């Protein structure tokens, strides 16, 4: 039967088949290469050339390469953090000089600068450091600090385009600090810009609002694991978060004489409006089961509202492919005030 | 195994209904049901004893461990916990010379100090345990069948997936699938203590609280490690984690000058008590005894 069909093919059909086969073959040959090399325009960890020696510290052999297949062997459960962001690979260098000390250089190659921003945003504390003075912030954000790098007690954390760096000494001294910063500056020499994820732009702080953003608490993420480390909702993924969603955690504060009040805003961007609606429905069923039915009825018309729960007023807004939730508000007006500072169109 | 449509949420913590929801949410497999006793292990008084021994001079200004001081702290710990008059007898009230003893230190994030492993090994040998019967029992490749007694030696630390990553979590590699306990199933860490090759073997837990870490990582950040200079010990793993959590939380609040709750909340502690019956999580059922340095005790 197969032979019969082949005999019916014309010469031009053979040429078409050959072309398809060649395209398939080329794709097959080059796909793994392109995956290993990462997205075009992104920095490649392999292209960072660190010195063999720096101030008497000597690198111990070639870098260790870690990817998603062996990240748990390298750092156990810590690997979940990097896989929760869009992670390509990690190169690890170890510098030795003193018997009981080591400088560990970890270069995490992420798929985009937003991922590196997200990792740094998980802790904005520390001493801000400029590793590349040629790089200026394209535009300050009212939502998050514009730090490039943070240092504290022998640990440097930095974002260099799509690379996230951790350089850690077992024992810190002024001399060790200088070596750490020098290594950071070598890597940051490759930096092209200091940008923020687009989702930060959905917040337009209103000057007259008493609710002010606390920039040093803002964090960017994709996964419910990371969300739970910032603000616990549930051990389960109630909001259907994944690499396809973007999440922003923002802390708002209101100060009145000696009284300080806080509210937490979560903004999620889904691939499409239906996904945002499905996530809201899932959230209501698990988090507000006693009100889920009423909310489901109302939400066909009403895309924003507030409800009182144990820790204050909870507000939400569904708009296009965005879902915003605000927690721990002292009054419903506070929730509305914060939600009114969003431009989710 | 997870029951459908029931989730533990933030609201359960606010309402104090975590235990109830956990009971409904987690279906216990039959092998585990058969293993769980009727009630938590407890001392005759009904309370679990947690002993905290601290010495300001155990670390020098460069954070190096003074082994002599540490050895004395270990002696105080064993005598204080067992009520025996000297260390050899204290050890022999917990293990016997025929035991094959597995020491279970923490390997990553805030590793157990080698000096602690050394002084414990030396004192066990001094008590008459053959050196060849003492081995490192941490890791998924350990043959637990041949080990008759476990001494768990976790480092005190917070953990980014489970809230606290000290005592109950220290056996996670015995599960063979640690990733299975990273998500909502972190509540199930207690079930590992019921695995046939693990159950009933833990004779003592000594928490290395010389330099605990109060933030959750996942990777080590030296800014959140502080010199508590203590050892904590108990035979109740849940009570130890409950007190460790109290210390970590107090340190976090002190660092920030405002409440800085651990997130996610460590549900594994309450589950280890309420579901797996491994010990006491309620502070009312825990007797805390302290010896030595009292500055910034945090309890």
Interface residues (C-beta under 8 A of the other chain):
Chain A: X72 X75 X76 X77 X78 X80 X81 X123 X125 X126 X152 X153 X154 X155 X166 X168 X171 X172 X225 X228 X229 X230 X231 X232 X233 X234 X235 X236 X238 X286 X287 X309 X310 X311
Chain B: X7 X8 X9 X10 X11 X13 X14 X15 X62 X108 X109 X159 X160 X161 X178 X179 X182 X183 X184 X185 X186 X187 X215 X216 X217 X218 X219 X220 X221 X222 X223 X263 X264 X265 X267
